[in-house]
Amino acid sequence: MQSLQDKASEWSGVKREDAFAIDEVNLFQKLGLQTFVTLSTKFYNRVYDEEEEWFRSIFGNSKKEDAIQNQYEFFVQRMGGPPLYSQRKGHPALIGRHRPFPVTHRAAERWLHHMQLALDETPDIDADSKVRMINFFRHTAFFLVAGDEMKNQNLQTQCKHGIQQSAAP
């Protein structure tokens, strides 16, 4: 069975080592907190102004300010800064936190479209950091797609009595 990381690499077109090149440089030290706040603000301004209702509706139950804070705190933590996200919300557990949302190939591509534009609009991010970040984002987006597909598969599950039964369609 193919791992979620392998599926993410296959579907994203980003090799694992390229996705995790963000770990070779402390991007938080290099870019600073305000750059991550700016990036997340630009991203969510685009998302909440999205013309495609199907995509915008994915974020409909979240306040924009909360979404911005969650994202920049996660980015800061993941890219070498203090554990702001975990201190406030606990372990990131990306697949679990995204479980309520339809994380499809189409949604991942739309998310990445907005993130690429937000990166391009954030002048404090140098070209090398942008490449590292978009590779990480692309791989992670498709890691979440793989996790979403896994949860939706019609897998064999055990009921509380230990008897095998098919999952409900």
DSSP file (Angstrom, degrees, kcal/mol; ACC not computed):
  #  RESIDUE AA STRUCTURE BP1 BP2  ACC     N-H-->O    O-->H-N    N-H-->O    O-->H-N    TCO  KAPPA ALPHA  PHI   PSI    X-CA   Y-CA   Z-CA
    1    1 A M              0   0    0      0, 0.0     2,-0.2     0, 0.0     0, 0.0   0.000 360.0 360.0 360.0 133.6    0.0    0.0    0.0
    2    2 A Q        -     0   0    0      1,-0.1     2,-0.0     2,-0.0     0, 0.0  -0.508 360.0-121.7 -74.3 134.8    1.4    3.4   -1.0
    3    3 A S     >  -     0   0    0     -2,-0.2     4,-2.5     1,-0.1     5,-0.2  -0.286  20.4-113.4 -72.5 161.9    2.0    5.8    1.9
    4    4 A L  H  > S+     0   0    0      1,-0.2     4,-2.6     2,-0.2     5,-0.1   0.881 119.7  53.3 -61.6 -38.0    0.3    9.2    2.2
    5    5 A Q  H  > S+     0   0    0      2,-0.2     4,-2.2     1,-0.2    -1,-0.2   0.902 108.8  48.8 -64.2 -40.3    3.7   10.8    1.7
    6    6 A D  H  > S+     0   0    0      2,-0.2     4,-2.6     1,-0.2    -2,-0.2   0.915 112.2  48.2 -65.8 -42.5    4.3    8.8   -1.5
    7    7 A K  H  X S+     0   0    0     -4,-2.5     4,-3.2     1,-0.2     5,-0.3   0.915 109.8  53.2 -62.3 -41.9    0.9    9.7   -2.8
    8    8 A A  H  X S+     0   0    0     -4,-2.6     4,-2.3     1,-0.2     6,-0.4   0.909 110.8  46.6 -59.6 -42.6    1.6   13.3   -2.0
    9    9 A S  H  X S+     0   0    0     -4,-2.2     4,-1.8     2,-0.2     5,-0.5   0.925 114.9  46.7 -65.1 -44.3    4.8   13.2   -4.0
   10   10 A E  H  < S+     0   0    0     -4,-2.6    -2,-0.2     1,-0.2    -1,-0.2   0.952 118.7  39.1 -62.7 -50.5    3.2   11.5   -6.9
   11   11 A W  H  < S+     0   0    0     -4,-3.2    -1,-0.2     1,-0.2    -2,-0.2   0.827 121.0  43.2 -73.4 -32.3    0.1   13.8   -7.1
   12   12 A S  H  < S-     0   0    0     -4,-2.3    -1,-0.2    -5,-0.3    -2,-0.2   0.741  97.3-132.4 -85.1 -22.9    2.0   17.0   -6.4
   13   13 A G     <  +     0   0    0     -4,-1.8     2,-0.5    -5,-0.3    -3,-0.2   0.630  69.0 122.2  77.0  12.8    5.0   16.3   -8.6
   14   14 A V        -     0   0    0     -5,-0.5    -1,-0.2    -6,-0.4    -2,-0.2  -0.944  61.9-131.0-113.9 120.6    7.2   17.4   -5.7
   15   15 A K    >>  -     0   0    0     -2,-0.5     4,-2.4     1,-0.1     3,-0.6  -0.345  24.4-115.4 -65.3 149.3    9.8   14.9   -4.4
   16   16 A R  H 3> S+     0   0    0      1,-0.3     4,-2.2     2,-0.2    -1,-0.1   0.891 115.8  53.9 -54.3 -43.9    9.8   14.4   -0.6
   17   17 A E  H 34 S+     0   0    0      1,-0.2    -1,-0.3     2,-0.2    -2,-0.0   0.835 110.5  47.1 -64.5 -30.6   13.3   15.9   -0.3
   18   18 A D  H X4 S+     0   0    0     -3,-0.6     3,-1.1     2,-0.2    -1,-0.2   0.867 110.0  53.1 -75.3 -36.5   12.2   19.0   -2.2
   19   19 A A  H >< S+     0   0    0     -4,-2.4     3,-0.6     1,-0.2    -2,-0.2   0.876 114.0  42.2 -63.9 -36.9    9.1   19.3    0.0
   20   20 A F  G >< S+     0   0    0     -4,-2.2     3,-1.7     1,-0.2    -1,-0.2   0.192  78.8 104.8-101.0  17.3   11.1   19.2    3.2
   21   21 A A  G X   +     0   0    0     -3,-1.1     3,-1.5     1,-0.3     4,-0.4   0.637  65.2  79.7 -65.8 -13.9   13.9   21.5    2.0
   22   22 A I  G X  S+     0   0    0     -3,-0.6     3,-0.6   110,-0.3     5,-0.5   0.743  84.5  61.5 -62.8 -20.8   12.2   24.1    4.2
   23   23 A D  G <  S+     0   0    0     -3,-1.7    -1,-0.3     1,-0.2    -2,-0.2   0.574  89.7  68.0 -82.7  -8.8   14.0   22.3    7.1
   24   24 A E  G <  S+     0   0    0     -3,-1.5     2,-0.4     1,-0.1    -1,-0.2   0.666 107.1  36.7 -82.8 -16.8   17.4   23.1    5.6
   25   25 A V  S <  S-     0   0    0     -3,-0.6     2,-1.5    -4,-0.4     3,-0.1  -0.993  83.8-122.3-135.2 138.8   16.9   26.9    6.3
   26   26 A N     >  -     0   0    0     -2,-0.4     4,-2.1     1,-0.2    54,-0.1  -0.684  31.7-178.5 -82.1  94.8   15.2   28.5    9.3
   27   27 A L  H  > S+     0   0    0     -2,-1.5     4,-2.7    -5,-0.5     5,-0.5   0.786  77.1  59.5 -68.7 -27.1   12.7   30.5    7.3
   28   28 A F  H  > S+     0   0    0     51,-2.5     4,-2.6     2,-0.2    -1,-0.2   0.951 109.5  42.3 -65.3 -47.1   11.3   32.1   10.4
   29   29 A Q  H  4 S+     0   0    0     50,-0.3    -2,-0.2     1,-0.2    -1,-0.2   0.893 118.4  47.3 -63.8 -38.6   14.6   33.6   11.3
   30   30 A K  H  < S+     0   0    0     -4,-2.1    -2,-0.2     1,-0.1    -1,-0.2   0.890 127.4  22.7 -70.2 -40.6   15.2   34.6    7.7
   31   31 A L  H  < S-     0   0    0     -4,-2.7     4,-0.4    -5,-0.1    -3,-0.2   0.768  98.1-139.0-103.7 -30.7   11.8   36.1    7.0
   32   32 A G    >X  -     0   0    0     -4,-2.6     4,-1.1    -5,-0.5     3,-0.6   0.118  30.1 -75.7  85.9 157.7   10.4   37.2   10.4
   33   33 A L  H >> S+     0   0    0      1,-0.2     4,-2.0     2,-0.2     3,-0.6   0.892 124.0  58.4 -56.4 -47.0    7.0   36.9   11.9
   34   34 A Q  H 3> S+     0   0    0      1,-0.3     4,-2.7     2,-0.2    -1,-0.2   0.819  99.9  58.2 -61.3 -30.8    5.5   39.8   10.0
   35   35 A T  H <> S+     0   0    0     -3,-0.6     4,-2.6    -4,-0.4    -1,-0.3   0.902 107.8  46.5 -64.4 -39.8    6.2   38.2    6.7
   36   36 A F  H <X S+     0   0    0     -4,-1.1     4,-2.4    -3,-0.6    -2,-0.2   0.876 112.2  50.3 -70.1 -37.2    4.2   35.2    7.7
   37   37 A V  H  X S+     0   0    0     -4,-2.0     4,-2.3     2,-0.2    -2,-0.2   0.936 112.7  47.3 -63.5 -45.4    1.3   37.4    8.9
   38   38 A T  H  X S+     0   0    0     -4,-2.7     4,-2.8     2,-0.2     5,-0.2   0.926 111.8  50.0 -61.6 -46.6    1.4   39.3    5.6
   39   39 A L  H  X S+     0   0    0     -4,-2.6     4,-2.5     1,-0.2    -2,-0.2   0.939 113.4  45.1 -58.3 -49.2    1.4   36.1    3.5
   40   40 A S  H  X S+     0   0    0     -4,-2.4     4,-2.6     2,-0.2     5,-0.2   0.865 113.0  51.1 -66.2 -36.2   -1.5   34.6    5.4
   41   41 A T  H  X S+     0   0    0     -4,-2.3     4,-2.3    -5,-0.2    -1,-0.2   0.934 111.9  46.4 -65.8 -46.0   -3.5   37.8    5.2
   42   42 A K  H  X S+     0   0    0     -4,-2.8     4,-1.7     2,-0.2    -2,-0.2   0.912 113.7  50.4 -62.2 -41.8   -2.9   38.1    1.5
   43   43 A F  H  X S+     0   0    0     -4,-2.5     4,-2.4    -5,-0.2    -2,-0.2   0.962 113.6  42.3 -61.0 -53.2   -3.9   34.5    1.0
   44   44 A Y  H  X S+     0   0    0     -4,-2.6     4,-2.7     1,-0.2     5,-0.2   0.798 108.0  59.8 -71.9 -26.6   -7.1   34.7    3.0
   45   45 A N  H  X S+     0   0    0     -4,-2.3     4,-0.9    -5,-0.2    -1,-0.2   0.918 110.3  44.4 -60.6 -40.7   -8.1   38.0    1.5
   46   46 A R  H  < S+     0   0    0     -4,-1.7     3,-0.4    -3,-0.2     4,-0.3   0.931 113.5  49.8 -66.5 -46.4   -8.0   36.2   -1.8
   47   47 A V  H >< S+     0   0    0     -4,-2.4     3,-1.3     1,-0.2    -2,-0.2   0.922 111.7  46.8 -60.8 -46.2   -9.8   33.1   -0.5
   48   48 A Y  H 3< S+     0   0    0     -4,-2.7    -1,-0.2     1,-0.3    -2,-0.2   0.676 115.3  47.0 -74.8 -15.1  -12.7   35.2    1.1
   49   49 A D  T 3< S+     0   0    0     -4,-0.9    -1,-0.3    -3,-0.4    -2,-0.2   0.313  84.3 140.1-100.1   6.1  -13.0   37.2   -2.2
   50   50 A E    <   -     0   0    0     -3,-1.3    -3,-0.1    -4,-0.3     6,-0.1  -0.185  48.0-149.8 -53.7 134.4  -12.9   34.1   -4.3
   51   51 A E  S    S+     0   0    0      1,-0.1     2,-0.9     5,-0.0    -1,-0.1   0.736  78.9  85.0 -78.3 -23.1  -15.4   34.2   -7.2
   52   52 A E    >>  -     0   0    0      1,-0.2     4,-2.4     2,-0.0     3,-0.7  -0.712  65.1-162.7 -84.5 108.0  -15.9   30.4   -7.2
   53   53 A E  H 3> S+     0   0    0     -2,-0.9     4,-2.8     1,-0.2     5,-0.2   0.861  85.4  61.5 -60.4 -38.3  -18.6   29.8   -4.6
   54   54 A W  H 34 S+     0   0    0      1,-0.2     4,-0.4     2,-0.2    -1,-0.2   0.873 112.0  38.7 -57.4 -37.7  -17.7   26.1   -4.2
   55   55 A F  H X> S+     0   0    0     -3,-0.7     3,-1.3     2,-0.2     4,-0.6   0.932 115.1  50.8 -79.6 -47.1  -14.2   27.0   -3.0
   56   56 A R  H >< S+     0   0    0     -4,-2.4     3,-1.3     1,-0.3    -2,-0.2   0.862 103.3  61.8 -56.7 -37.0  -15.2   30.0   -0.9
   57   57 A S  G >< S+     0   0    0     -4,-2.8     3,-1.2     1,-0.3     4,-0.3   0.750  88.3  70.2 -66.1 -23.0  -17.9   27.9    0.8
   58   58 A I  G <4 S+     0   0    0     -3,-1.3     3,-0.3    -4,-0.4    -1,-0.3   0.847 107.9  37.7 -58.9 -32.5  -15.2   25.6    2.2
   59   59 A F  G X< S+     0   0    0     -3,-1.3     3,-1.9    -4,-0.6    -1,-0.3   0.322  86.4 108.9-100.5   5.6  -14.1   28.4    4.5
   60   60 A G  T <  S+     0   0    0     -3,-1.2    -1,-0.2     1,-0.3    -2,-0.1   0.720  75.4  51.1 -61.0 -26.8  -17.6   29.7    5.1
   61   61 A N  T 3  S+     0   0    0     -3,-0.3     2,-0.4    -4,-0.3    -1,-0.3   0.358  98.4  82.8 -93.9   7.1  -17.8   28.6    8.8
   62   62 A S  S <  S-     0   0    0     -3,-1.9     2,-0.3     4,-0.0     3,-0.0  -0.894  78.8-124.8-112.9 139.7  -14.5   30.2    9.7
   63   63 A K     >  -     0   0    0     -2,-0.4     4,-2.4     1,-0.1     3,-0.3  -0.648  23.8-129.3 -76.4 137.3  -13.9   33.8   10.6
   64   64 A K  H  > S+     0   0    0     -2,-0.3     4,-2.7     1,-0.2     5,-0.2   0.889 107.0  54.1 -56.3 -42.4  -11.2   35.3    8.3
   65   65 A E  H  > S+     0   0    0      1,-0.2     4,-2.1     2,-0.2    -1,-0.2   0.883 109.8  47.6 -62.5 -38.4   -9.2   36.6   11.3
   66   66 A D  H  > S+     0   0    0     -3,-0.3     4,-2.9     2,-0.2    -1,-0.2   0.909 111.2  50.7 -67.8 -42.0   -9.1   33.2   12.9
   67   67 A A  H  X S+     0   0    0     -4,-2.4     4,-2.4     2,-0.2    -2,-0.2   0.917 110.4  49.8 -62.1 -43.1   -8.1   31.5    9.7
   68   68 A I  H  X S+     0   0    0     -4,-2.7     4,-2.8    -5,-0.2     5,-0.3   0.945 113.0  46.4 -60.0 -48.7   -5.3   34.0    9.2
   69   69 A Q  H  X S+     0   0    0     -4,-2.1     4,-2.4     1,-0.2     5,-0.3   0.923 112.0  50.2 -62.7 -45.5   -4.0   33.5   12.7
   70   70 A N  H  X S+     0   0    0     -4,-2.9     4,-2.0     1,-0.2    -1,-0.2   0.929 114.2  45.7 -57.7 -45.3   -4.2   29.7   12.5
   71   71 A Q  H  X S+     0   0    0     -4,-2.4     4,-2.9    -5,-0.2     5,-0.2   0.954 114.3  43.9 -68.0 -49.9   -2.3   29.7    9.2
   72   72 A Y  H  X S+     0   0    0     -4,-2.8     4,-2.8     1,-0.2     5,-0.2   0.886 113.6  51.9 -66.8 -34.3    0.5   32.1   10.1
   73   73 A E  H  X S+     0   0    0     -4,-2.4     4,-2.2    -5,-0.3    12,-0.8   0.907 112.0  46.6 -65.9 -39.2    1.0   30.4   13.5
   74   74 A F  H  X S+     0   0    0     -4,-2.0     4,-3.0    -5,-0.3     5,-0.2   0.944 113.6  48.4 -64.5 -47.2    1.3   27.0   11.8
   75   75 A F  H  X S+     0   0    0     -4,-2.9     4,-2.1     2,-0.2     6,-0.2   0.930 111.6  49.6 -59.4 -46.3    3.7   28.4    9.2
   76   76 A V  H  <>S+     0   0    0     -4,-2.8     5,-3.1    -5,-0.2    -1,-0.2   0.942 114.7  44.6 -56.9 -48.9    5.9   30.1   11.8
   77   77 A Q  H ><5S+     0   0    0     -4,-2.2     3,-1.0     1,-0.2    -2,-0.2   0.920 115.8  45.9 -62.7 -45.6    6.0   26.9   13.9
   78   78 A R  H 3<5S+     0   0    0     -4,-3.0    -1,-0.2     1,-0.2    -2,-0.2   0.759 111.6  53.1 -71.4 -24.6    6.7   24.6   10.9
   79   79 A M  T 3<5S-     0   0    0     -4,-2.1   -51,-2.5    -5,-0.2   -50,-0.3  -0.002 131.2 -76.3-108.6  29.8    9.3   26.9    9.4
   80   80 A G  T < 5S+     0   0    0     -3,-1.0    -3,-0.2     1,-0.3    -2,-0.1   0.417  93.0 112.5 104.8  -0.5   11.6   27.3   12.5
   81   81 A G  S   <S-     0   0    0     -5,-3.1    -1,-0.3    -6,-0.2   -54,-0.0  -0.186  75.3 -58.1 -94.0-171.1    9.8   29.7   14.8
   82   82 A P        -     0   0    0      0, 0.0     2,-2.4     0, 0.0     3,-0.3  -0.257  57.7-101.6 -66.5 156.9    8.2   29.3   18.2
   83   83 A P     >  +     0   0    0      0, 0.0     4,-2.4     0, 0.0     5,-0.2  -0.292  64.0 148.8 -78.8  57.4    5.4   26.8   18.6
   84   84 A L  H  >  +     0   0    0     -2,-2.4     4,-1.4   -11,-0.3     5,-0.2   0.906  69.7  48.4 -58.4 -45.1    2.6   29.4   18.5
   85   85 A Y  H  >>S+     0   0    0    -12,-0.8     4,-3.3    -3,-0.3     5,-0.5   0.956 113.3  45.3 -63.3 -51.3    0.1   27.1   16.9
   86   86 A S  H  >5S+     0   0    0      1,-0.2     4,-1.6     3,-0.2    -1,-0.2   0.855 109.1  56.8 -63.3 -36.0    0.6   24.2   19.3
   87   87 A Q  H  <5S+     0   0    0     -4,-2.4    -1,-0.2     1,-0.2    -2,-0.2   0.850 119.9  30.5 -63.7 -32.7    0.6   26.4   22.3
   88   88 A R  H  <5S+     0   0    0     -4,-1.4    -2,-0.2    -3,-0.5    -1,-0.2   0.826 138.7  15.8 -94.4 -36.0   -2.8   27.7   21.4
   89   89 A K  H  <5S-     0   0    0     -4,-3.3    -3,-0.2     1,-0.3    -2,-0.2   0.501  97.4-121.3-121.8  -7.9   -4.5   24.8   19.6
   90   90 A G     << -     0   0    0     -4,-1.6    -1,-0.3    -5,-0.5    -2,-0.2  -0.483  69.9  -1.6  91.2-169.8   -2.5   21.6   20.4
   91   91 A H        -     0   0    0     -2,-0.2     0, 0.0     1,-0.1     0, 0.0  -0.245  69.3-126.8 -55.6 138.1   -0.8   19.4   17.9
   92   92 A P        +     0   0    0      0, 0.0     5,-0.3     0, 0.0    -1,-0.1   0.880  34.2 178.1 -57.8 -40.3   -1.3   20.5   14.3
   93   93 A A     >  -     0   0    0      1,-0.1     4,-2.7     3,-0.1     5,-0.3   0.877  11.0-168.2  37.1  63.6   -2.6   17.1   13.2
   94   94 A L  H  > S+     0   0    0      1,-0.2     4,-1.7     2,-0.2     5,-0.1   0.856  77.2  48.4 -55.2 -45.3   -3.3   18.4    9.7
   95   95 A I  H  > S+     0   0    0      1,-0.2     4,-0.5     2,-0.2    -1,-0.2   0.941 115.0  45.8 -63.7 -44.8   -5.3   15.5    8.3
   96   96 A G  H >4 S+     0   0    0      1,-0.2     3,-0.8     2,-0.2    -2,-0.2   0.902 112.4  49.9 -63.9 -41.7   -7.6   15.5   11.4
   97   97 A R  H 3< S+     0   0    0     -4,-2.7    -1,-0.2    -5,-0.3    -2,-0.2   0.780 114.9  44.6 -69.5 -25.5   -8.1   19.2   11.4
   98   98 A H  H >< S+     0   0    0     -4,-1.7     3,-1.8    -5,-0.3    -1,-0.2   0.427  83.9 102.6 -95.8   0.2   -9.0   19.2    7.7
   99   99 A R  T << S+     0   0    0     -3,-0.8    -1,-0.2    -4,-0.5    -2,-0.1   0.844  75.3  55.7 -53.2 -40.7  -11.3   16.2    8.1
  100  100 A P  T 3  S+     0   0    0      0, 0.0    -1,-0.3     0, 0.0    -2,-0.1   0.655  99.9  76.3 -69.7 -11.4  -14.5   18.2    8.0
  101  101 A F  S <  S-     0   0    0     -3,-1.8     2,-1.4    -4,-0.0   -43,-0.0  -0.701  89.1-112.3-105.6 150.3  -13.6   19.8    4.7
  102  102 A P        -     0   0    0      0, 0.0     2,-1.4     0, 0.0     5,-0.1  -0.638  35.4-174.8 -78.4  93.5  -13.7   18.4    1.1
  103  103 A V        +     0   0    0     -2,-1.4    45,-0.2    -5,-0.2    46,-0.2  -0.663  21.7 159.2 -93.9  82.1   -9.9   18.3    0.4
  104  104 A T     >  -     0   0    0     -2,-1.4     4,-2.7    44,-0.1     5,-0.2  -0.451  57.9-103.0 -98.8 170.5  -10.1   17.2   -3.2
  105  105 A H  H  > S+     0   0    0      1,-0.2     4,-2.4     2,-0.2     5,-0.2   0.922 124.6  50.3 -57.0 -43.9   -7.5   17.5   -6.0
  106  106 A R  H  > S+     0   0    0      1,-0.2     4,-2.0     2,-0.2    -1,-0.2   0.916 111.2  47.0 -63.4 -44.1   -9.5   20.4   -7.4
  107  107 A A  H  > S+     0   0    0      2,-0.2     4,-2.7     1,-0.2    -1,-0.2   0.893 110.8  52.6 -66.1 -39.3   -9.6   22.2   -4.0
  108  108 A A  H  X S+     0   0    0     -4,-2.7     4,-2.7     1,-0.2    -2,-0.2   0.925 109.6  48.6 -61.8 -44.4   -5.9   21.7   -3.5
  109  109 A E  H  X S+     0   0    0     -4,-2.4     4,-2.0     2,-0.2    -1,-0.2   0.886 112.6  48.2 -63.7 -38.0   -5.1   23.2   -6.9
  110  110 A R  H  X S+     0   0    0     -4,-2.0     4,-2.0     2,-0.2    -2,-0.2   0.911 111.7  49.8 -69.0 -41.1   -7.4   26.2   -6.1
  111  111 A W  H  X S+     0   0    0     -4,-2.7     4,-2.3     1,-0.2    -2,-0.2   0.931 112.0  48.4 -59.2 -46.2   -5.7   26.6   -2.7
  112  112 A L  H  X S+     0   0    0     -4,-2.7     4,-2.9     2,-0.2    -1,-0.2   0.853 105.9  57.9 -65.5 -35.0   -2.3   26.5   -4.3
  113  113 A H  H  X S+     0   0    0     -4,-2.0     4,-2.0     2,-0.2    -1,-0.2   0.950 111.0  42.3 -57.5 -49.7   -3.4   29.0   -6.9
  114  114 A H  H  X S+     0   0    0     -4,-2.0     4,-2.4     1,-0.2    -2,-0.2   0.875 114.1  51.5 -67.5 -37.1   -4.2   31.5   -4.2
  115  115 A M  H  X S+     0   0    0     -4,-2.3     4,-2.8     2,-0.2    -2,-0.2   0.906 108.1  51.5 -67.6 -40.2   -1.1   30.7   -2.2
  116  116 A Q  H  X S+     0   0    0     -4,-2.9     4,-2.5     2,-0.2    -2,-0.2   0.928 111.9  47.0 -61.2 -43.7    1.2   31.2   -5.2
  117  117 A L  H  X S+     0   0    0     -4,-2.0     4,-1.6    -5,-0.2    -2,-0.2   0.903 111.9  50.5 -64.5 -40.7   -0.4   34.6   -5.9
  118  118 A A  H  < S+     0   0    0     -4,-2.4     4,-0.4     2,-0.2    -2,-0.2   0.912 110.8  49.4 -63.6 -41.9    0.0   35.5   -2.2
  119  119 A L  H >< S+     0   0    0     -4,-2.8     3,-1.3     1,-0.2     6,-0.2   0.930 110.7  50.2 -59.8 -45.2    3.6   34.5   -2.3
  120  120 A D  H 3< S+     0   0    0     -4,-2.5    -1,-0.2     1,-0.3    -2,-0.2   0.796 110.3  50.8 -64.0 -28.3    4.2   36.5   -5.4
  121  121 A E  T 3< S+     0   0    0     -4,-1.6    -1,-0.3    -5,-0.2    -2,-0.2   0.427  91.2  85.0 -89.4  -0.1    2.5   39.5   -3.7
  122  122 A T    X   -     0   0    0     -3,-1.3     3,-1.7    -4,-0.4    -1,-0.1  -0.829  59.2-171.9-106.3  96.5    4.7   39.3   -0.6
  123  123 A P  T 3  S+     0   0    0      0, 0.0    -1,-0.1     0, 0.0    -4,-0.0   0.696  75.6  68.3 -66.3 -20.6    7.9   41.2   -1.4
  124  124 A D  T 3  S+     0   0    0    -89,-0.1     2,-0.7     2,-0.1   -89,-0.1   0.499  81.2  88.6 -79.2  -1.3    9.8   40.2    1.7
  125  125 A I  S <  S-     0   0    0     -3,-1.7    -3,-0.1    -6,-0.2   -94,-0.0  -0.871  74.4-142.3-100.0 116.2   10.0   36.6    0.6
  126  126 A D     >  -     0   0    0     -2,-0.7     4,-2.3     1,-0.1     5,-0.2  -0.231  26.0-102.6 -72.7 165.3   13.1   36.0   -1.6
  127  127 A A  H  > S+     0   0    0      1,-0.2     4,-2.1     2,-0.2     5,-0.2   0.877 119.3  50.9 -59.4 -43.6   13.1   33.6   -4.6
  128  128 A D  H  > S+     0   0    0      1,-0.2     4,-2.2     2,-0.2    -1,-0.2   0.918 111.7  47.7 -63.0 -43.1   14.8   30.7   -2.8
  129  129 A S  H  > S+     0   0    0      1,-0.2     4,-2.9     2,-0.2    -1,-0.2   0.892 109.1  54.7 -64.8 -39.1   12.4   30.9    0.1
  130  130 A K  H  X S+     0   0    0     -4,-2.3     4,-3.0     2,-0.2     5,-0.3   0.914 108.7  48.1 -60.6 -42.9    9.4   31.0   -2.3
  131  131 A V  H  X S+     0   0    0     -4,-2.1     4,-2.2     2,-0.2     5,-0.2   0.943 113.4  47.0 -63.2 -47.4   10.6   27.8   -4.0
  132  132 A R  H  X S+     0   0    0     -4,-2.2     4,-2.0     1,-0.2  -110,-0.3   0.924 115.9  46.1 -58.6 -44.9   11.1   26.0   -0.7
  133  133 A M  H  X S+     0   0    0     -4,-2.9     4,-3.2     2,-0.2     5,-0.2   0.927 111.8  47.9 -68.2 -46.6    7.7   27.2    0.5
  134  134 A I  H  X S+     0   0    0     -4,-3.0     4,-2.9     1,-0.2     5,-0.2   0.872 111.1  52.4 -67.1 -33.7    5.6   26.4   -2.6
  135  135 A N  H  X S+     0   0    0     -4,-2.2     4,-2.3    -5,-0.3    -1,-0.2   0.928 112.9  44.8 -63.6 -43.2    7.2   22.9   -2.8
  136  136 A F  H  X S+     0   0    0     -4,-2.0     4,-2.8    -5,-0.2    -2,-0.2   0.941 115.5  47.2 -63.2 -47.2    6.2   22.3    0.9
  137  137 A F  H  X S+     0   0    0     -4,-3.2     4,-2.8     2,-0.2    -2,-0.2   0.914 112.8  48.8 -62.1 -43.4    2.7   23.8    0.3
  138  138 A R  H  X S+     0   0    0     -4,-2.9     4,-1.8    -5,-0.2    -1,-0.2   0.945 114.6  44.2 -63.5 -48.3    2.2   21.7   -2.9
  139  139 A H  H  X S+     0   0    0     -4,-2.3     4,-1.7    -5,-0.2    -2,-0.2   0.924 115.5  48.4 -61.6 -45.2    3.3   18.5   -1.3
  140  140 A T  H  X S+     0   0    0     -4,-2.8     4,-2.2    -5,-0.2    -2,-0.2   0.885 106.8  56.1 -65.8 -39.3    1.3   19.2    1.9
  141  141 A A  H  X S+     0   0    0     -4,-2.8     4,-1.6     1,-0.2    -1,-0.2   0.919 112.3  42.2 -58.1 -43.3   -1.8   20.0    0.0
  142  142 A F  H  X S+     0   0    0     -4,-1.8     4,-2.3     2,-0.2    -1,-0.2   0.733 107.4  60.5 -80.1 -21.3   -1.7   16.7   -1.8
  143  143 A F  H  X S+     0   0    0     -4,-1.7     4,-2.1     2,-0.2    -1,-0.2   0.907 107.6  46.9 -62.7 -42.5   -0.8   14.9    1.5
  144  144 A L  H  X S+     0   0    0     -4,-2.2     4,-2.4     2,-0.2    -2,-0.2   0.868 109.2  53.5 -67.6 -36.8   -4.2   16.3    2.8
  145  145 A V  H  X S+     0   0    0     -4,-1.6     4,-2.7     2,-0.2     5,-0.2   0.934 109.3  49.0 -61.1 -44.9   -5.9   15.1   -0.4
  146  146 A A  H  X S+     0   0    0     -4,-2.3     4,-2.2     1,-0.2    -2,-0.2   0.901 111.4  49.4 -62.1 -40.3   -4.5   11.6    0.2
  147  147 A G  H  X S+     0   0    0     -4,-2.1     4,-2.0     2,-0.2    -1,-0.2   0.882 110.8  50.2 -64.8 -38.0   -5.7   11.7    3.8
  148  148 A D  H  X S+     0   0    0     -4,-2.4     4,-1.3   -45,-0.2    -2,-0.2   0.904 111.0  48.2 -66.9 -41.9   -9.2   12.9    2.6
  149  149 A E  H  X S+     0   0    0     -4,-2.7     4,-0.8     1,-0.2    -2,-0.2   0.878 108.8  55.0 -66.0 -36.8   -9.4   10.0    0.1
  150  150 A M  H >< S+     0   0    0     -4,-2.2     3,-0.9     1,-0.2    -2,-0.2   0.927 107.6  48.7 -61.9 -44.3   -8.3    7.6    2.7
  151  151 A K  H 3< S+     0   0    0     -4,-2.0    -1,-0.2     1,-0.2    -2,-0.2   0.801 112.9  49.0 -66.7 -26.3  -11.1    8.6    5.1
  152  152 A N  H 3< S+     0   0    0     -4,-1.3    -1,-0.2    -5,-0.1    -2,-0.2   0.528  86.1 111.3 -91.8  -6.3  -13.6    8.3    2.2
  153  153 A Q  S << S-     0   0    0     -3,-0.9     2,-1.8    -4,-0.8    -3,-0.0  -0.324  78.2-118.2 -67.0 150.7  -12.5    4.8    1.1
  154  154 A N        +     0   0    0     12,-0.0     2,-0.1    15,-0.0    -1,-0.1  -0.578  55.6 166.9 -88.1  74.4  -14.8    2.0    1.6
  155  155 A L        -     0   0    0     -2,-1.8    12,-1.5    -5,-0.2     2,-0.3  -0.461  43.9 -98.3 -90.3 160.7  -12.4    0.2    3.9
  156  156 A Q  E     -A  166   0A   0     10,-0.2     2,-0.3    -2,-0.1    10,-0.2  -0.629  47.8-175.6 -72.5 132.2  -13.0   -2.8    6.2
  157  157 A T  E     -A  165   0A   0      8,-2.5     8,-2.6    -2,-0.3     2,-0.5  -0.902  23.0-123.1-127.6 158.6  -13.6   -1.5    9.8
  158  158 A Q  E     -A  164   0A   0     -2,-0.3     6,-0.2     6,-0.2     2,-0.1  -0.869  21.3-139.9-101.8 134.1  -14.1   -3.2   13.1
  159  159 A C    >   -     0   0    0      4,-2.1     3,-2.2    -2,-0.5     6,-0.0  -0.276  41.3 -88.1 -78.1 177.1  -17.1   -2.5   15.1
  160  160 A K  T 3  S+     0   0    0      1,-0.3    -1,-0.1     2,-0.1    -2,-0.0   0.667 128.4  58.5 -64.6 -15.1  -16.8   -2.2   18.9
  161  161 A H  T 3  S-     0   0    0      2,-0.2    -1,-0.3     0, 0.0     3,-0.1   0.372 117.5-110.1 -94.5   4.4  -17.3   -5.9   19.3
  162  162 A G  S <  S+     0   0    0     -3,-2.2     2,-0.4     1,-0.3    -2,-0.1   0.599  72.6 138.4  81.0  11.5  -14.3   -6.7   17.1
  163  163 A I        -     0   0    0      1,-0.0    -4,-2.1    -4,-0.0    -1,-0.3  -0.766  56.4-118.5 -93.2 133.2  -16.4   -8.1   14.2
  164  164 A Q  E     +A  158   0A   0     -2,-0.4     2,-0.3    -6,-0.2    -6,-0.2  -0.482  42.9 164.0 -68.8 134.4  -15.3   -7.1   10.7
  165  165 A Q  E     -A  157   0A   0     -8,-2.6    -8,-2.5    -2,-0.2     2,-0.2  -0.984  40.0-101.9-146.3 155.3  -17.9   -5.1    8.8
  166  166 A S  E     -A  156   0A   0     -2,-0.3   -10,-0.2   -10,-0.2   -11,-0.1  -0.541  41.8-109.7 -76.5 142.9  -17.8   -2.9    5.7
  167  167 A A        -     0   0    0    -12,-1.5    -1,-0.1    -2,-0.2   -11,-0.0  -0.400  42.2 -96.6 -66.9 149.2  -17.8    0.8    6.3
  168  168 A A              0   0    0      1,-0.1    -1,-0.1    -2,-0.1   -13,-0.1  -0.410 360.0 360.0 -66.3 141.5  -21.0    2.5    5.3
  169  169 A P              0   0    0      0, 0.0    -1,-0.1     0, 0.0    -2,-0.1   0.524 360.0 360.0 -69.2 360.0  -20.9    4.1    1.8
